[in-house]
Amino acid sequence: MIEAPIRSSLLERLSAVLGDKGLITDARDIAPWLTDWRGRYHGAAQAMVAPANAHELAQIVRIAAQTGTAIVPQGGNSGMVGGATPDQSGAALLLSTRRMNVIRAIDGQARNVIAEAGVVLQTLHEAVAAKGLRFPLTLGGKGSATIGGLVSTNAGGTQVLRHGTMRALVEGIEAVLPDGSLYQGLVTLKKDNRGYDLKHLLIGAEGTLGIVTAATLKLVPALIDRAVVWAGLESPLAARQLLLFLEDCAGHEMEGFEIVPQRCLTNVLRHVPGTRAPLSGAHRWHVLVELVRDNPSAAQPAERAEALMAQALERGLIEDAAISASEAQAGAFWKLRDSISEAERAEGPAMQHDISVPVADMARFIIEAGAKVEARFAGTEVAAYGHLGDGNVHFHVAAPKSADVSAWPATPGKAISAFVHDLVVEAGGSISAEHGIGQMKRDELARLGDPARMAALTAIKRALDPKGIMNPGKLIAL
Ligand SMILES: Cc1cc2nc3c(=O)[nH]c(=O)nc-3n(C[C@H](O)[C@H](O)[C@H](O)COP(=O)(O)OP(=O)(O)OC[C@H]3O[C@@H](n4cnc5c(N)ncnc54)[C@H](O)[C@@H]3O)c2cc1C
């Protein structure tokens, strides 16, 4: 609890910088932003601050540093690990970037865009598309996720296979550091060897080392057309062989390669209206492959897909395939993939794990770890789906049908997650492939993280944020 006179003097100082628009103290207006997207974490804040620009934000951070006030940055609040939700003490300021939403420049020749932290991903897509360009990162939360959040979680999505995660797409960063200084690193340099790279420290830092105010992002030419393939196959091992075949033959024409077990497709068809199976027969596993063309001299993706799938069929890699005949059908195939999370939720309680292992090992991991989990926790059912081409799947462990839903996930759920994470670490993998650590995985990272790495992370945090005001309790506990 904050004592009233201290609180009012803090609010007066904030108000002098932000005015009425930028300082929100009415609990009813703040409430919707105090719960995370999955509804797992509920926090409290003494106020929400929404600065209009980086200079206002820097002043706010200076005041917070002087008063030792915690700041929790929040963009679209679409994160999956409770990173943007304050703790329940009510001591923190929730810092919303919603008003910092200007696209400052789109440079068609340099092929980049400078976007402020609060720009929503979908808005950015539309703005650069109007100039014949494309920002090649997309994900299910694109209508809410912001540039600041995407940078700070080093987000991935469905085009990582070709274009990489945010880390590969951020060319420059502007940020307010925990002492309130403004780091101006938006200029893009292809070569720059002046020591530690602050940009890369801030990418994926989840707001624990500062607040990203803007970023320079790489653009690529807009797509001319695409073809989406839905193929049925025998096992994740066959999917891995198909991936290798397509990497050899299609190279950069392939932008996405997603794996879907039959269980997930069944649940989507059951719970999501307007969906239908692309193939008539039954298959234990499926893959979705996207082939694209952004160069007029390249072959048409639909023709390429047909030729490649005919070869894959001949080699026994796939059992059957459907190739999108229109943009609407391509969208329908993607909808099946994008609806899995929603359908799994509708089906019942499950423990979700966003994990990666080396790409070459993922198919075997899915089979072996799945069998171990189901043997160890009777009645559970594993559904691993997602970015096989990146060695990253969402490893869901569904509760037995007879499970006491009120106890799940607390009782068996935690033990299941620890078991899965142990298997991941044994396989040399990561317990967070793309969603970050936040508050959800903080203790698991502390339990399983390489000690030398954890010590270095802690030292960096202490050095840059000695007062511990930047998103405390997230990523690492001090
Ligand atoms: C339906 C759905 C599908 C998704 N699919 C994917 C996917 O495929 N791949 C993927 O990677 N993610 C996915 N996500 C997760 C989410 O969209 C990403 O984590 C996204 O990057 C979060 O952006 P945000 O603006 O909502 O950030 P928030 O949720 O608001 O914040 C996320 C973290 O970043 C910090 N933060 C936010 N803004 C700033 C800033 N300006 N400076 C410093 N720190 C900041 C917060 O404190 C928090 O720790 C999905 C989410 C949804 C809802």
The ligand as an SDF file (V2000), in Angstrom:
LIG
                    3D

 53 58  0  0  0  0  0  0  0  0999 V2000
   -4.0310  -15.2320  -30.7160 C   0  0  0  0  0  0  0  0  0  0  0  0
   -2.5750  -14.9680  -30.3820 C   0  0  0  0  0  0  0  0  0  0  0  0
   -1.5820  -15.5890  -31.1450 C   0  0  0  0  0  0  0  0  0  0  0  0
   -0.2370  -15.3580  -30.8510 C   0  0  0  0  0  0  0  0  0  0  0  0
    0.7170  -15.9500  -31.6280 N   0  0  0  0  0  0  0  0  0  0  0  0
    2.0130  -15.7240  -31.3800 C   0  0  0  0  0  0  0  0  0  0  0  0
    3.0270  -16.2950  -32.2080 C   0  0  0  0  0  0  0  0  0  0  0  0
    2.7580  -17.0490  -33.1400 O   0  0  0  0  0  0  0  0  0  0  0  0
    4.3080  -15.9730  -31.9320 N   0  0  0  0  0  0  0  0  0  0  0  0
    4.6550  -15.1480  -30.9080 C   0  0  0  0  0  0  0  0  0  0  0  0
    5.8530  -14.8950  -30.7250 O   0  0  0  0  0  0  0  0  0  0  0  0
    3.7250  -14.6060  -30.1110 N   0  0  0  0  0  0  0  0  0  0  0  0
    2.4180  -14.8590  -30.3180 C   0  0  0  0  0  0  0  0  0  0  0  0
    1.4630  -14.2990  -29.5080 N   0  0  0  0  0  0  0  0  0  0  0  0
    1.8640  -13.5490  -28.3160 C   0  0  0  0  0  0  0  0  0  0  0  0
    1.8990  -12.0150  -28.4410 C   0  0  0  0  0  0  0  0  0  0  0  0
    1.1240  -11.5430  -29.4930 O   0  0  0  0  0  0  0  0  0  0  0  0
    3.3350  -11.5370  -28.5660 C   0  0  0  0  0  0  0  0  0  0  0  0
    4.0490  -11.8820  -27.3930 O   0  0  0  0  0  0  0  0  0  0  0  0
    3.4440  -10.0170  -28.7740 C   0  0  0  0  0  0  0  0  0  0  0  0
    4.7970   -9.7280  -29.0260 O   0  0  0  0  0  0  0  0  0  0  0  0
    2.9840   -9.1850  -27.5820 C   0  0  0  0  0  0  0  0  0  0  0  0
    2.8250   -7.8470  -28.0000 O   0  0  0  0  0  0  0  0  0  0  0  0
    1.9840   -6.8240  -27.1040 P   0  0  0  0  0  0  0  0  0  0  0  0
    2.1170   -5.4830  -27.6880 O   0  0  0  0  0  0  0  0  0  0  0  0
    0.6150   -7.3340  -26.9150 O   0  0  0  0  0  0  0  0  0  0  0  0
    2.8150   -6.8880  -25.7550 O   0  0  0  0  0  0  0  0  0  0  0  0
    2.3130   -6.9870  -24.1950 P   0  0  0  0  0  0  0  0  0  0  0  0
    1.5210   -8.2370  -24.0640 O   0  0  0  0  0  0  0  0  0  0  0  0
    1.6240   -5.7270  -23.8920 O   0  0  0  0  0  0  0  0  0  0  0  0
    3.6920   -7.0850  -23.5040 O   0  0  0  0  0  0  0  0  0  0  0  0
    4.5290   -8.1950  -23.6780 C   0  0  0  0  0  0  0  0  0  0  0  0
    5.8380   -7.9580  -22.9100 C   0  0  0  0  0  0  0  0  0  0  0  0
    6.5680   -6.8900  -23.5100 O   0  0  0  0  0  0  0  0  0  0  0  0
    6.7090   -5.8040  -22.5840 C   0  0  0  0  0  0  0  0  0  0  0  0
    6.5170   -4.5810  -23.3540 N   0  0  0  0  0  0  0  0  0  0  0  0
    5.4400   -4.2040  -24.0760 C   0  0  0  0  0  0  0  0  0  0  0  0
    5.6910   -3.0510  -24.7030 N   0  0  0  0  0  0  0  0  0  0  0  0
    6.9430   -2.6900  -24.3740 C   0  0  0  0  0  0  0  0  0  0  0  0
    7.7810   -1.5940  -24.7050 C   0  0  0  0  0  0  0  0  0  0  0  0
    7.3760   -0.6220  -25.5170 N   0  0  0  0  0  0  0  0  0  0  0  0
    9.0300   -1.5480  -24.1810 N   0  0  0  0  0  0  0  0  0  0  0  0
    9.4780   -2.5220  -23.3400 C   0  0  0  0  0  0  0  0  0  0  0  0
    8.7190   -3.5720  -22.9900 N   0  0  0  0  0  0  0  0  0  0  0  0
    7.4670   -3.6580  -23.5120 C   0  0  0  0  0  0  0  0  0  0  0  0
    5.6820   -6.0390  -21.5080 C   0  0  0  0  0  0  0  0  0  0  0  0
    6.0670   -5.4850  -20.2770 O   0  0  0  0  0  0  0  0  0  0  0  0
    5.6290   -7.5530  -21.4630 C   0  0  0  0  0  0  0  0  0  0  0  0
    6.6900   -8.0600  -20.7070 O   0  0  0  0  0  0  0  0  0  0  0  0
    0.1080  -14.5090  -29.7870 C   0  0  0  0  0  0  0  0  0  0  0  0
   -0.8890  -13.8620  -29.0360 C   0  0  0  0  0  0  0  0  0  0  0  0
   -2.2110  -14.0970  -29.3390 C   0  0  0  0  0  0  0  0  0  0  0  0
   -3.2560  -13.3750  -28.5220 C   0  0  0  0  0  0  0  0  0  0  0  0
  1  2  1  0
  2  3  1  0
  2 52  2  0
  3  4  2  0
  4  5  1  0
  4 50  1  0
  5  6  2  0
  6  7  1  0
  6 13  1  0
  7  8  2  0
  7  9  1  0
  9 10  1  0
 10 11  2  0
 10 12  1  0
 12 13  2  0
 13 14  1  0
 14 15  1  0
 14 50  1  0
 15 16  1  0
 16 17  1  0
 16 18  1  0
 18 19  1  0
 18 20  1  0
 20 21  1  0
 20 22  1  0
 22 23  1  0
 23 24  1  0
 24 25  2  0
 24 26  1  0
 24 27  1  0
 27 28  1  0
 28 29  2  0
 28 30  1  0
 28 31  1  0
 31 32  1  0
 32 33  1  0
 33 34  1  0
 33 48  1  0
 34 35  1  0
 35 36  1  0
 35 46  1  0
 36 37  1  0
 36 45  1  0
 37 38  2  0
 38 39  1  0
 39 40  1  0
 39 45  2  0
 40 41  1  0
 40 42  2  0
 42 43  1  0
 43 44  2  0
 44 45  1  0
 46 47  1  0
 46 48  1  0
 48 49  1  0
 50 51  2  0
 51 52  1  0
 52 53  1  0
M  END
$$$$
